[in-house]
Amino acid sequence: MPTDFLPVLSDTHSRDGLIIAGPCSAESLDRMLLTARQLCAQGIKIFRAGTWKPRTRPGGFEGHGAKALGWLSEVKKSTGMLTATEVGCAAHVEAALDAGVDILWIGARTTVSPFAVQDIADSLRGCDVPVLIKNPSCVDMNLWIGAVERFYNSGLRRLAAVHRGFKIPGETSYRNAPLWELVAEFRKELPGLPIICDPSHMGGARQMILPLSARARELGYDGLIIESHCDPDSALTDSFQQILPSDIKPVMDIWKGCAAC
């Protein structure tokens, strides 16, 4: 059982927990820079944006791909923030690393495929880059654990799990039900693995981000990844679950345990 995981980042960036924020999609350089500067002013040190956007069905906005990696480089140059993006195959990994992306994440659609996960893990063999692994959309803890193990077996130690909730049958007030109790069991299987909460995908609505973040804090999670956009209502993907950069301060106050400051 893997146990010797390392911190995802240095203490400089993780002293108050790992808080990552940025738009669901990299839509344009101007929007990314505006959002990044506003988030940086709130104290966010890590900027996220989806450059490749796998959609359930074709025809929607699927991102600008490698072109948008250059925009992430501009964000880093302009603000000093670290950058993070999703990768879904070995070609994405190569392009992202060549562009200087600091953190990679594996999406829920990718985690469900051991073939895809192994392909990405093989492409990262010998690299020392942080990788965040989202839970699969289905309720299958072994798929999630197996994905972590595949990256671990490729020599990566700066790993973290991202809990973004699960699709379940029936009515629920969440976009993806948290099923906190199952994740507690997952954490027992991989002691020492940092776990990050994704309240944006879990709730599917911006008003749910604050209470879900507070719950993750109570449960001892190691960080948050939140979708934030300079103009959420006009976002090309997942507009309802993105918040303004100015709205992230209450989340950070709860996370740091200083809601009154």
Steps between C-alpha positions, in 0.01 A plus 500: 500500500655837399570722801803717423319784325662843495331839540357614169685831530744670732386638835513848348196419290321255730528656845128579508397205290523462127246737343482494122263723305428613147255461214354171388629570148782706355279715278731787402824658614325820610246317715765279654726792590212698648383204708853410608583854613180520702565162661861592572376813678291271724808299595458204263840365395398223259296567185304224328343495155383221273682517167353178359133465597353155439123535460256215541369564147674676210394841385565703813805708583788255542777747581781655299746220576872564468441863399363569849814362664673814381237703683581313821864595447392864471303471824810367678719772353251777586400394852765258628227243565559130446281341233297180472309330219331169417669240282326207336776326305877484460497767228330742741766426760785574261343827385417615854848428637662667200291810577616503862170403664572432868219262601304245297166351584322189379129550437214276608441384142861385477519331841234251389740357238801303627636504143500881488638534852783257429586684178530830688690340789749346256554838335587651839747232604812673631327838541454682829177685432197519731200302371148539638268204436125558500264227609318320218147618437371152586509363854805274468770550763727242340520703179608804704748307713632324191559832324706627794698175505579524128660842545675383816641199313639741238706664772284803575464595866353851486149368454162607636145376462222739401154425637245646257200284585325211323212450261233297676147393400200696623440856612776689680567864579856459371633484149723219630415355840788531753461156662742620770491162677639315197782750465585447868556133417708596195723712724559201728619298201759763404625655824709809448352581159386865500136548405351811344131588474343626178181673625428649157436165330354348815231763547455613142382840626701795624297541819606151610874565482528666841315234707672213320839661555420539868402133523826394335690712750318331789592160359871584486545532126828646377370756253245621249477539124237757405372629169511881483441731203510876449148483348347166603162549332666528159738205549506252212494195731345433844389859550267421793775356720762774457541791741647847464858531626376746762268230638787269587602695811227350726613154389862580583400646838315180594786288373754690705275489805467876523148577385495809720818658357 
